[in-house]
Amino acid sequence: MGRPHLPGLIRRRSSPRGPSGPPEAVPLVTTRGVGVHLDGTDLLAPVTLGVEAGQALAVRGPNGSGKTTLLRTVAGLTAPTVGTVLVGGLPPDDRDVRFRSRLAALVGPPPLAGNLTLLEHLALVGASWGASVPSATGRGRDLLAALGAERLAARFPHELSSGQGQLFALALTLVRPFDVLLLDEPEQRLDPDRLEAVARLVRTRVDAGAALLVASHSPVFVDLVADTTIDLGVAAQPRSGDDAGHDYDLLRG
Ligand SMILES: Nc1ncnc2c1ncn2[C@@H]1O[C@H](COP(=O)(O)OP(=O)(O)OP(=O)(O)O)[C@@H](O)[C@H]1O
């Protein structure tokens, strides 16, 4: 059988590797025909993709096309009904600390403690992943500053606007170490300046070697951050036969 059709794939940045460069890296995130089928409907039609260290892949598509479901399968929050996912060579498993230590995800709202300030949350999460408390606190302050939210450090979560809450959720995600970053619509509720600040910060992490898989409805965010874009195309439909759904192959394009 020939190569699968490649609908929706847009390559945006040129590869840093020339023909005589070093051997191509193994993707940190790999999905092979991963899909989720429930009660006669494809929540996610099969997708095959790979994201290497230092690359950002944006997933686009209309409401209901499966972007969140794709991210949830990579995060280990939803079990695929078909296909496989590997993150750093490991199948997603929240109980496996090797898996958890590689992947940071903002897919849905993070759990928060009502009686901890924002900075205390950030210090707690950073210290839980191995930083000293002073170092984690400093990193938390730096993150809030990079997001233009330093004056919120002593607030409690219930004292934030919805956009400020989104900035805080992003800071909580970025305060820990990771090799793979999953973000579901990070642009939600952000004003244009904050959107750009988030995009800059996220791109810095990608340029430092993280692999990013981001679902987004924002052309501005995608333009600022992504190397490559895929479009899931259509909202989930009831299956009409075995050939329903679509298959993307983004491994090596
Ligand atoms: N728990 C669930 N049970 C049944 N169907 C679900 C469930 N979660 C999502 N779906 C359906 O799966 C499909 C894909 O949803 P998903 O949230 O992945 O889409 P999306 O592309 O992220 O959409 P949006 O842009 O609105 O966030 C939709 O048709 C949705 O209704």
The ligand as an SDF file (V2000), in Angstrom:
LIG
                    3D

 31 33  0  0  0  0  0  0  0  0999 V2000
  -16.6060   11.7900   27.4180 N   0  0  0  0  0  0  0  0  0  0  0  0
  -17.1400   11.8340   26.1930 C   0  0  0  0  0  0  0  0  0  0  0  0
  -18.1600   11.0260   25.8570 N   0  0  0  0  0  0  0  0  0  0  0  0
  -18.6800   11.0290   24.6210 C   0  0  0  0  0  0  0  0  0  0  0  0
  -18.2620   11.8360   23.6470 N   0  0  0  0  0  0  0  0  0  0  0  0
  -17.2590   12.6700   23.9350 C   0  0  0  0  0  0  0  0  0  0  0  0
  -16.6400   12.7260   25.1980 C   0  0  0  0  0  0  0  0  0  0  0  0
  -15.6630   13.6650   25.1690 N   0  0  0  0  0  0  0  0  0  0  0  0
  -15.6930   14.1740   23.9430 C   0  0  0  0  0  0  0  0  0  0  0  0
  -16.6350   13.5840   23.1910 N   0  0  0  0  0  0  0  0  0  0  0  0
  -16.9210   13.8420   21.7940 C   0  0  0  0  0  0  0  0  0  0  0  0
  -15.7230   13.5490   21.0900 O   0  0  0  0  0  0  0  0  0  0  0  0
  -15.5710   14.4230   19.9870 C   0  0  0  0  0  0  0  0  0  0  0  0
  -14.2200   15.0800   20.0620 C   0  0  0  0  0  0  0  0  0  0  0  0
  -14.1920   15.9440   21.2060 O   0  0  0  0  0  0  0  0  0  0  0  0
  -12.9080   16.7980   21.5430 P   0  0  0  0  0  0  0  0  0  0  0  0
  -13.1570   17.4650   22.8530 O   0  0  0  0  0  0  0  0  0  0  0  0
  -11.7000   15.9610   21.4000 O   0  0  0  0  0  0  0  0  0  0  0  0
  -12.9250   17.8620   20.3480 O   0  0  0  0  0  0  0  0  0  0  0  0
  -12.0650   19.1760   20.1630 P   0  0  0  0  0  0  0  0  0  0  0  0
  -11.5280   19.1390   18.7640 O   0  0  0  0  0  0  0  0  0  0  0  0
  -11.0610   19.3100   21.2520 O   0  0  0  0  0  0  0  0  0  0  0  0
  -13.1790   20.2940   20.2950 O   0  0  0  0  0  0  0  0  0  0  0  0
  -13.0990   21.8220   20.8110 P   0  0  0  0  0  0  0  0  0  0  0  0
  -12.4250   22.6120   19.7300 O   0  0  0  0  0  0  0  0  0  0  0  0
  -14.5610   22.1780   20.9700 O   0  0  0  0  0  0  0  0  0  0  0  0
  -12.3550   21.8470   22.1200 O   0  0  0  0  0  0  0  0  0  0  0  0
  -16.7570   15.3970   20.0400 C   0  0  0  0  0  0  0  0  0  0  0  0
  -17.7340   14.9620   19.1410 O   0  0  0  0  0  0  0  0  0  0  0  0
  -17.2510   15.2780   21.4750 C   0  0  0  0  0  0  0  0  0  0  0  0
  -18.6400   15.5200   21.5500 O   0  0  0  0  0  0  0  0  0  0  0  0
  1  2  1  0
  2  3  1  0
  2  7  2  0
  3  4  2  0
  4  5  1  0
  5  6  2  0
  6  7  1  0
  6 10  1  0
  7  8  1  0
  8  9  2  0
  9 10  1  0
 10 11  1  0
 11 12  1  0
 11 30  1  0
 12 13  1  0
 13 14  1  0
 13 28  1  0
 14 15  1  0
 15 16  1  0
 16 17  2  0
 16 18  1  0
 16 19  1  0
 19 20  1  0
 20 21  2  0
 20 22  1  0
 20 23  1  0
 23 24  1  0
 24 25  2  0
 24 26  1  0
 24 27  1  0
 28 29  1  0
 28 30  1  0
 30 31  1  0
M  END
$$$$
